[in-house]
Amino acid sequence: MNYADFQHLAFEQRDNGVLLITINRPEVMNATNARLHWELTKIWGVINDDDKVKVAVVTGAGDRAFSAGGDLNWVTSMVGSSKGVGVAMREAADIVYNMMACDKVVISAINGVAVGAGLAVAMLADISVMSEKARITDGHVKLGVAAGDHAAIIWPLLCGMAKAKYYLMTAEFIDGKEAERIGLVSLCTPAEQTLPKAMEIADKLAAGSQMAIRFTKKSLNGWMKLASPIFDNSLAMEMLCFLGEDAPHGVAAVKEKRAPKFPSAS
């Protein structure tokens, strides 16, 4: 693939080797549909093989969202579908492992709400800069499915097990200041400074020793590799839930903007 093949990602290449990647579905708050989910598995290999790229910065189009979760029509198509969950499971794993395998540094500029696969990209970035007005949540349990996208491999490392369990089991939203306080993101900034700060960091890294920086990333990612069996298990459990009795009720509740009534809680 090359950059022209991507439909929902926009690119701006800087002369110093910094590539700005924008998740570009602003009409739906950059929500992830099937095509965008697939594209988020492929982009990391493309930039890894691009000698002109030293550092990538990822953000969302507009000022409302980084990526507001999965497109509900796409999520609905997965419920009760072994074929659908099989595809989603493979792609969810590819997003995580392909980001980890990318030699280039990835920085997320979390300019607004981040949920679902977009949240996975935001959290798996090597450095994360979050607007104080932005809010994030791993909302899987609200759908009646286990947190499996990325959380098990990285959240306990970032914010500790106690906070990870609390936020992943309650699906409460976390704002930028709290996310920085508990170590879930690298930095929190005023909204208007989020992307400029991410670009400032990218410029600094692009001017640094590329071998030293990339080998440091590779070494630190060893901690995440140790958690790979935990992640694989969490992903399988998430997909199993999509075939269970709670998921249809959870998805319907989100669509109808009401509290879910899960059969397993009756």
N, C-alpha and C positions, 0 to 999 in steps of 0.2 A: 504494500500500500504506500501511497504518498499523501501529502497533506490535502491535495485536491479531492481525494476519495472520501473525505469525512464530510458528512452532511450537517452534523450538530455541534461540531467543534470548529471554532475560528482561530486563526493563527496570525501572530505578528512577530516577525523575526527581527531582532535588534542586531546591529553590527558587531556588538561585543560578545555574541554567542548566547544571549538570553532570548528564550522563546516564550512569548506570552500565549497561553492557551485559554480560550474563553468558552465555557459551556454555554451554547448559544441556542436556547429555546425560551427567550424572555417572555413570549406570549403565554407560557404555562409555568412561569417561574423556574425555567430550566429543569423541569421534571424529567425523569429518566424514562424514555420509552424503550421498546425492544432494540431499535436501531442504535440509540445513544448508549445503551448498556453494552452492546457489542463493540461500539467504537471505543468505549473506555477500556476494553480489553486489548485493543490493538495499538493505541497511540504510543504506549511506552516502548514498544519494540521499534516503532518508526523513529522516535527521537533518540533512542539508544544507538541506532545505526546512522544517524545524521551527524557527520563530523562537524557541521557548522553549529550544532547545539552544545553548549556547555551546561546551562542551567535552564530548567523549565519552571515557569510560574503559571499556576492554574487558578482561574477565578470564574465567576458567573456573570453572564450578561445582565445589565441593568443594575439597580441598586436595592433590589428587594430580596434576591435569593442567590445563593451559590448553586444549590440544586434542591428543589423542594420535594424530594422523595420520588418514588416510582409512580409513573402514570397509572392511574387506577384501572383504566381499561386493560392495560398490559398485566397488572397484578391480578386482576380478576381472571384473566385467561389462564393463569397458572394454577388457580385453585382447583383441586381435584384432577389435575392433568399430569399424569406421570411424564409425558413427553415435555410439557412446559416446564416442569420443575427440573427435569434433567438438563435442559438447555440452560436454565437460570443458574443451576448449581455449577455447571462447568464454567460459565462466564463469570460468576461471582468469584470463583477460585482464581480464574485467570487475571481478574483485576488486581487481586491481592498479590499473587505471585509474580505477575509481570511488572508491577510497580517495584516490588522488592528486587527483582532481577535487573532493573534499569540502572546502569552505571551512573547516569547523569543525576544531579541533585534536582529534586522536585520540591517546590515551595507552593503551598496553598495560601491564597488570599481570600479568606472566608468573609465575603462582603455582605452576606445575608443568611437566611435560613438554610440549613444543610441537613438533609435527611436521606436515608437509603443509600444507594450506590454513590451518590454525590458525597455523602458523609464519609463513605469508605475512602474515597479519593482524598478528601480534606484531611482525614486523620492519618492516612498512610503516607502523606507527604513527609519528606524528611524534616522540613521546617514549616510550621503553620502560623500564620498571622491572621487573627480574627478581629473583626469589628466588635466594639463594645455593644453595638446595637444588634448584632447577629445572634441567632439562637440555633442551637443544635439539639437533636434528639435521635437516639436509636429507637425508633418507634415500633420495632417488630412485635413486641408483646401486645401492643394495641390491635394488631391485625390477627392475633391468635397464633403467631408463629415465633419460634425461638430466635434469639439474636444470633445470626449466623454470618452476615455479610463480611464482617471484618473484625467485629468487636473483641472476640475471644483471643485474637492473636496480638492485639495492640493495646486495648484499654487498660488491662491490669498493669502493663508495663508503664503506661503513661501516668495514670492517676491512682494506682494501687487497687488491690482487690476489693476493699470495703466500698470505695466510691464506685468502682466498676459494677459491682453487684447491685448497688442501690439504684444507679441510673439506668442500668440495662433491664432491671426487673420492674422498675416503675415507669420507665419511658418518659420521665419528666424532662422538660426543656432546660437547657443550660445556656446562660448568656455568656458573652465574651469574657467579662470580668471574672466570673466564677470558673469558667473553663481554664483561664490562665492561672487562677489561684490554686486549683487542684492539680495543675500540671497536664491537663488534657491537650492544651495547645501551647505553642512556644511563646507567643506574644499576643497581647490584646492592645488595640489602638482605637482612637476615635475613628468613626466611620470614614471620614474623608482622607484619612492617612493610611488605611489598610493596604490598598494596592500600591501606593507610593513606597510604603515601608517594605513590602514584599519585593518590589523591584530594586530598592536600595540594597537589600540583602543579596539579591540575585547578582547585581552588578559587582558587589564585593567578592562573591564566590567565583564569578566568571573571571575575575582578575587574579585569583589565587592559583596555587599549585593544583592542577586538575588530578594528577595521580594521587597526591596526598589526600585531597578531599574525597575522591571516589573510593579510595581504599579505606578511609575512615568510615564512610557510609557502609561499605561492604562488611567491615568488621562488626559494627554495631547491629547490622541486620541479622547477625548470627543469633542474637537473643530472640528475634522473631522466628527464625528457623527452628529454634528449639520448641517453639509453641505450635509448629505446623500440625502435629497430630491433634492438638486441641482444637485448632481452627477447622481442620477437616471434619472432625466429629461434630462441631457446632453447626457447620454448614449442612451436614447430612440431617441433623435434627431439625433445622429450620425447614428443609424441604419435606421432611416427613410430616411436619405440622401442616404444610400446604395441602396435604392429602387427608387431613383429619377433619373432625366435625366442627372445630372452633373457627377455622379460617374463613369460611363463607360468612359467618356472622360478624367477624371482625372487619372484613373488607366492606360489607354492607353498612356497618356502623360508621366507618370513615366516610364513605360516600354520602351518607345521610346526615353526617355531622351530629351524631348522637353517641351516647355511651353504649358500648357493646354489651350484649347479653350472651355470654359464652355458655354453651351446654355443659362444659366441664366444671363450671362454677355453680351449677344448679344443684 
